[in-house]
């Protein structure tokens, strides 16, 4: 699937030190896709970083080609997991 990253998303990847391997895996084979506001979806996967489990959330604009708006890791798995 074709994706491109907003400037904000590129900055967040660097700032939050999110692995490109985790990002690619979540975009290509997400464990969950949830509907967000407007024309957005959230691609989610559980990932392990430094022996700790996180939820990687990638907010994507649904239009083609898909634009990654932002992304982040969170420990609040129960809050977001559907």
DSSP file (Angstrom, degrees, kcal/mol; ACC not computed):
  #  RESIDUE AA STRUCTURE BP1 BP2  ACC     N-H-->O    O-->H-N    N-H-->O    O-->H-N    TCO  KAPPA ALPHA  PHI   PSI    X-CA   Y-CA   Z-CA
    1    1 A X              0   0    0      0, 0.0     2,-0.5     0, 0.0    26,-0.0   0.000 360.0 360.0 360.0 144.8    0.0    0.0    0.0
    2    2 A X        +     0   0    0     65,-0.0    64,-1.3     2,-0.0     2,-0.3  -0.744 360.0 166.5 -92.6 129.4    1.3    3.5   -0.8
    3    3 A X  E     -a   66   0A   0     -2,-0.5     2,-0.3    62,-0.2    64,-0.2  -0.947  16.8-165.4-132.9 154.0    1.7    6.0    2.1
    4    4 A X  E     -a   67   0A   0     62,-2.0    64,-3.0    -2,-0.3     2,-0.4  -0.980  20.9-125.2-136.9 156.0    3.4    9.3    2.5
    5    5 A X  E     -a   68   0A   0     -2,-0.3    64,-0.1    62,-0.2    62,-0.1  -0.810  14.4-130.1-106.1 133.5    4.3   11.1    5.7
    6    6 A X     >  -     0   0    0     62,-2.3     4,-2.2    -2,-0.4     5,-0.2  -0.310  33.0-108.5 -67.3 162.1    3.3   14.6    6.7
    7    7 A X  H  > S+     0   0    0      1,-0.2     4,-2.2     2,-0.2     5,-0.2   0.892 122.5  54.6 -60.4 -38.3    6.1   16.8    7.9
    8    8 A X  H  > S+     0   0    0      1,-0.2     4,-2.3     2,-0.2    -1,-0.2   0.929 106.9  49.8 -60.5 -45.5    4.6   16.5   11.4
    9    9 A X  H  > S+     0   0    0     59,-0.3     4,-2.1    60,-0.3    -2,-0.2   0.900 109.2  52.1 -61.6 -41.7    4.8   12.7   11.2
   10   10 A X  H  X S+     0   0    0     -4,-2.2     4,-1.6     1,-0.2    -1,-0.2   0.906 110.6  48.2 -61.0 -41.8    8.4   12.8   10.1
   11   11 A X  H  X S+     0   0    0     -4,-2.2     4,-3.0     1,-0.2    -1,-0.2   0.895 110.6  51.3 -65.3 -39.8    9.3   15.0   13.0
   12   12 A X  H  X S+     0   0    0     -4,-2.3     4,-2.6     2,-0.2     6,-0.2   0.852 104.3  57.0 -68.9 -34.2    7.4   12.8   15.4
   13   13 A X  H  X>S+     0   0    0     -4,-2.1     5,-1.7     2,-0.2     4,-0.5   0.940 114.9  38.5 -59.6 -46.6    9.3    9.7   14.2
   14   14 A X  H ><5S+     0   0    0     -4,-1.6     3,-0.7     3,-0.2    -2,-0.2   0.941 117.7  48.3 -69.3 -48.1   12.6   11.3   15.0
   15   15 A X  H 3<5S+     0   0    0     -4,-3.0    -2,-0.2     1,-0.2    -3,-0.2   0.884 120.1  37.0 -62.2 -40.3   11.4   13.0   18.3
   16   16 A X  H 3<5S-     0   0    0     -4,-2.6    -1,-0.2    -5,-0.2    -2,-0.2   0.424 103.0-129.5 -94.9   0.8    9.8    9.8   19.6
   17   17 A X  T <<5 +     0   0    0     -3,-0.7     2,-0.5    -4,-0.5    -3,-0.2   0.919  39.7 177.8  52.2  51.5   12.5    7.4   18.3
   18   18 A X      < -     0   0    0     -5,-1.7    -1,-0.2    -6,-0.2     2,-0.1  -0.749  31.4-114.1 -90.1 129.5    9.9    5.2   16.7
   19   19 A X     >  -     0   0    0     -2,-0.5     4,-2.0     1,-0.1     5,-0.1  -0.351   9.2-142.2 -64.0 132.8   11.4    2.2   14.7
   20   20 A X  H  > S+     0   0    0      1,-0.2     4,-2.8     2,-0.2     5,-0.2   0.823 103.7  59.8 -63.9 -30.2   10.8    2.3   11.0
   21   21 A X  H  > S+     0   0    0      2,-0.2     4,-2.2     1,-0.2    -1,-0.2   0.922 106.5  45.3 -63.2 -44.3   10.4   -1.5   11.2
   22   22 A X  H  > S+     0   0    0      2,-0.2     4,-2.3     1,-0.2    -2,-0.2   0.893 113.8  50.4 -65.3 -39.9    7.4   -1.1   13.6
   23   23 A X  H  X S+     0   0    0     -4,-2.0     4,-2.5     2,-0.2     5,-0.2   0.951 112.4  45.1 -64.0 -50.4    5.9    1.6   11.4
   24   24 A X  H  X S+     0   0    0     -4,-2.8     4,-2.5     1,-0.2     5,-0.3   0.908 113.6  50.3 -61.3 -43.1    6.1   -0.4    8.2
   25   25 A X  H  X S+     0   0    0     -4,-2.2     4,-2.8    -5,-0.2    -1,-0.2   0.914 112.5  46.6 -62.3 -43.4    4.8   -3.5    9.9
   26   26 A X  H  < S+     0   0    0     -4,-2.3    -2,-0.2     1,-0.2    -1,-0.2   0.883 114.2  47.1 -68.7 -38.5    1.8   -1.6   11.4
   27   27 A X  H  < S+     0   0    0     -4,-2.5     3,-0.3    -5,-0.2    -2,-0.2   0.889 119.9  38.5 -69.2 -38.3    1.0    0.1    8.1
   28   28 A X  H  < S+     0   0    0     -4,-2.5    -2,-0.2     1,-0.2    -3,-0.2   0.863 137.0  12.1 -82.1 -37.3    1.2   -3.1    6.1
   29   29 A X  S  < S-     0   0    0     -4,-2.8    -1,-0.2    -5,-0.3    -2,-0.2  -0.586  78.5-173.7-141.5  73.9   -0.4   -5.5    8.5
   30   30 A X        -     0   0    0     -3,-0.3    15,-0.2    -4,-0.2     3,-0.1  -0.387  26.0-140.8 -69.7 147.0   -2.1   -3.6   11.4
   31   31 A X  S    S+     0   0    0     13,-1.5     2,-0.3     1,-0.3    14,-0.2   0.786  88.2   9.8 -74.7 -26.9   -3.5   -5.7   14.3
   32   32 A X  E     -B   44   0A   0     12,-1.9    12,-2.9    -6,-0.1     2,-0.4  -0.995  58.4-159.7-149.2 149.2   -6.4   -3.3   14.3
   33   33 A X  E     -B   43   0A   0     -2,-0.3     2,-0.3    10,-0.2    10,-0.2  -0.989  19.3-173.9-127.7 123.1   -7.9   -0.5   12.3
   34   34 A X  E     -B   42   0A   0      8,-2.3     8,-2.8    -2,-0.4     2,-0.4  -0.866  26.6-114.2-116.0 151.5  -10.3    1.9   14.1
   35   35 A X  E     -B   41   0A   0     -2,-0.3     6,-0.2     6,-0.2     2,-0.2  -0.679  35.8-175.3 -82.9 133.3  -12.3    4.7   12.7
   36   36 A X        -     0   0    0      4,-2.6     4,-0.2    -2,-0.4     6,-0.0  -0.435  38.8 -56.1-112.1-170.8  -11.4    8.2   13.9
   37   37 A X  S >  S-     0   0    0     -2,-0.2     3,-1.3     2,-0.1    -1,-0.2  -0.277 101.0 -12.9 -69.5 157.4  -12.9   11.5   13.3
   38   38 A X  T 3  S-     0   0    0      1,-0.2    -2,-0.1    -3,-0.1    23,-0.0  -0.233 131.1 -19.9  54.3-131.1  -13.5   12.9    9.8
   39   39 A X  T 3  S+     0   0    0     -4,-0.1    23,-3.1     2,-0.0     2,-0.3  -0.157 109.2 114.0 -99.4  37.6  -11.7   11.0    7.0
   40   40 A X  E <   - C   0  61A   0     -3,-1.3    -4,-2.6    21,-0.2     2,-0.3  -0.841  41.4-171.8-118.6 148.9   -9.2    9.3    9.3
   41   41 A X  E     -BC  35  60A   0     19,-2.6    19,-3.1    -2,-0.3     2,-0.5  -0.905  18.9-134.6-126.2 158.3   -8.4    5.9   10.5
   42   42 A X  E     -BC  34  59A   0     -8,-2.8    -8,-2.3    -2,-0.3     2,-0.5  -0.970  10.4-155.9-117.5 120.4   -6.0    4.6   13.2
   43   43 A X  E     -BC  33  58A   0     15,-2.8    15,-2.4    -2,-0.5     2,-0.4  -0.837  22.7-172.4 -91.7 126.2   -3.7    1.7   12.4
   44   44 A X  E     +BC  32  57A   0    -12,-2.9   -12,-1.9    -2,-0.5   -13,-1.5  -0.941  16.2 164.0-128.2 143.7   -2.7    0.0   15.6
   45   45 A X  E     - C   0  56A   0     11,-1.5    11,-3.0    -2,-0.4     2,-0.4  -0.981  36.9-116.6-151.5 147.7   -0.3   -2.7   16.7
   46   46 A X  E     + C   0  55A   0     -2,-0.3     2,-0.3     9,-0.2     9,-0.2  -0.719  40.6 179.2 -81.6 131.4    1.2   -3.9   19.9
   47   47 A X  E     - C   0  54A   0      7,-2.7     7,-3.0    -2,-0.4     2,-0.5  -0.934  24.7-131.7-132.7 155.5    5.0   -3.5   19.8
   48   48 A X  E     + C   0  53A   0     -2,-0.3     2,-0.4     5,-0.2     5,-0.2  -0.939  23.5 177.4-111.4 127.1    7.8   -4.2   22.3
   49   49 A X  E >  S- C   0  52A   0      3,-2.8     3,-1.2    -2,-0.5    -2,-0.0  -0.988  73.8 -14.6-130.7 120.9   10.4   -1.5   22.9
   50   50 A X  T 3  S-     0   0    0     -2,-0.4    -1,-0.1     1,-0.3     3,-0.1   0.914 128.5 -54.3  51.6  48.0   13.2   -2.1   25.5
   51   51 A X  T 3  S+     0   0    0      1,-0.2     2,-0.4    -3,-0.0    -1,-0.3   0.671 117.6 110.2  63.0  21.0   11.2   -5.1   26.9
   52   52 A X  E <   -C   49   0A   0     -3,-1.2    -3,-2.8     2,-0.0     2,-0.4  -0.979  66.9-124.8-126.1 140.4    8.1   -3.1   27.5
   53   53 A X  E     +C   48   0A   0     -2,-0.4     2,-0.3    -5,-0.2    -5,-0.2  -0.687  33.6 170.9 -90.2 134.7    4.8   -3.4   25.6
   54   54 A X  E     -C   47   0A   0     -7,-3.0    -7,-2.7    -2,-0.4     2,-0.6  -0.881  33.4-121.8-131.2 162.3    3.4   -0.3   23.8
   55   55 A X  E     -CD  46  74A   0     19,-2.9    19,-1.8    -2,-0.3     2,-0.6  -0.956  23.1-149.4-104.6 121.2    0.5    0.3   21.4
   56   56 A X  E     -CD  45  73A   0    -11,-3.0   -11,-1.5    -2,-0.6     2,-0.5  -0.829  14.8-167.8 -90.4 121.2    1.7    2.0   18.3
   57   57 A X  E     -CD  44  72A   0     15,-2.8    15,-2.1    -2,-0.6     2,-0.5  -0.953   6.1-173.5-114.0 124.1   -1.0    4.3   16.9
   58   58 A X  E     -CD  43  71A   0    -15,-2.4   -15,-2.8    -2,-0.5     2,-0.5  -0.964  13.5-150.0-120.9 114.6   -0.7    5.7   13.4
   59   59 A X  E     -CD  42  70A   0     11,-2.4    10,-2.7    -2,-0.5    11,-1.0  -0.748  22.3-175.1 -88.9 123.4   -3.3    8.2   12.3
   60   60 A X  E     -CD  41  68A   0    -19,-3.1   -19,-2.6    -2,-0.5     2,-0.4  -0.947  28.4-126.9-125.8 136.6   -3.9    8.0    8.6
   61   61 A X  E     -CD  40  67A   0      6,-2.9     6,-0.7    -2,-0.4   -21,-0.2  -0.697  23.9-139.9 -76.1 131.2   -6.0   10.0    6.1
   62   62 A X        +     0   0    0    -23,-3.1    -1,-0.1    -2,-0.4     4,-0.1   0.694  69.1 102.7 -71.1 -20.2   -8.1    7.5    4.2
   63   63 A X  S    S-     0   0    0    -24,-0.3     2,-0.4     2,-0.1     4,-0.3  -0.239  83.9 -74.1 -65.8 154.5   -7.8    9.2    0.8
   64   64 A X  S    S+     0   0    0      2,-0.1     2,-0.1     1,-0.1    -1,-0.1  -0.800 121.5  37.9 -97.6 135.4   -5.5    7.7   -1.7
   65   65 A X  S    S-     0   0    0     -2,-0.4   -62,-0.2   -63,-0.3     2,-0.2   0.585 104.4-125.3 -70.3 148.0   -2.5    7.9   -1.5
   66   66 A X  E     -a    3   0A   0    -64,-1.3   -62,-2.0    -2,-0.1     2,-0.5  -0.405  20.3-149.4 -69.7 133.0   -2.8    7.5    2.2
   67   67 A X  E     -aD   4  61A   0     -6,-0.7    -6,-2.9    -4,-0.3     2,-0.7  -0.903   8.8-137.6-107.0 124.0   -1.2   10.3    4.3
   68   68 A X  E     -aD   5  60A   0    -64,-3.0   -62,-2.3    -2,-0.5   -59,-0.3  -0.719  22.1-177.7 -78.8 116.3    0.3    9.5    7.7
   69   69 A X  E     -     0   0A   0    -10,-2.7   -60,-0.3    -2,-0.7     2,-0.3   0.933  59.6 -29.0 -81.7 -51.2   -0.9   12.5    9.8
   70   70 A X  E     - D   0  59A   0    -11,-1.0   -11,-2.4   -62,-0.1    -1,-0.3  -0.960  54.9-161.5-158.2 169.2    0.8   11.5   13.1
   71   71 A X  E     + D   0  58A   0     -2,-0.3     2,-0.3   -13,-0.2   -13,-0.2  -0.986  12.3 165.7-157.4 151.7    2.0    8.5   15.1
   72   72 A X  E     - D   0  57A   0    -15,-2.1   -15,-2.8    -2,-0.3     2,-0.4  -0.990  31.6-117.6-163.1 161.1    2.9    7.7   18.7
   73   73 A X  E     - D   0  56A   0     -2,-0.3     2,-0.3   -17,-0.2   -17,-0.2  -0.843  33.7-179.5-101.1 141.6    3.5    5.0   21.2
   74   74 A X  E     - D   0  55A   0    -19,-1.8   -19,-2.9    -2,-0.4     3,-0.0  -0.990  33.9-152.2-140.8 150.6    1.3    4.7   24.3
   75   75 A X  S    S+     0   0    0     -2,-0.3     2,-2.0   -21,-0.2     3,-0.3   0.468  79.4  95.7 -93.2  -4.7    1.1    2.5   27.3
   76   76 A X     >  +     0   0    0      1,-0.2     4,-1.1   -21,-0.1     3,-0.3  -0.391  43.8 150.4 -84.2  61.0   -2.7    3.1   27.5
   77   77 A X  H >>  +     0   0    0     -2,-2.0     4,-2.8     1,-0.2     3,-0.5   0.908  66.0  53.4 -63.4 -45.4   -3.5    0.0   25.6
   78   78 A X  H 34 S+     0   0    0     -3,-0.3    -1,-0.2     1,-0.2    -2,-0.1   0.817 104.2  58.2 -61.7 -30.4   -6.9   -0.6   27.3
   79   79 A X  H 34 S+     0   0    0     -3,-0.3    -1,-0.2     1,-0.2    -2,-0.2   0.881 120.7  23.5 -66.2 -38.4   -8.0    2.9   26.4
   80   80 A X  H << S+     0   0    0     -4,-1.1     2,-0.3    -3,-0.5    -2,-0.2   0.688  94.5 100.9-105.4 -22.9   -7.5    2.5   22.7
   81   81 A X     <        0   0    0     -4,-2.8   -49,-0.0    -5,-0.2   -26,-0.0  -0.509 360.0 360.0 -72.9 127.4   -7.8   -1.3   22.0
   82   82 A X              0   0    0     -2,-0.3    -1,-0.2     0, 0.0    -4,-0.0   0.386 360.0 360.0-106.0 360.0  -11.2   -2.2   20.6
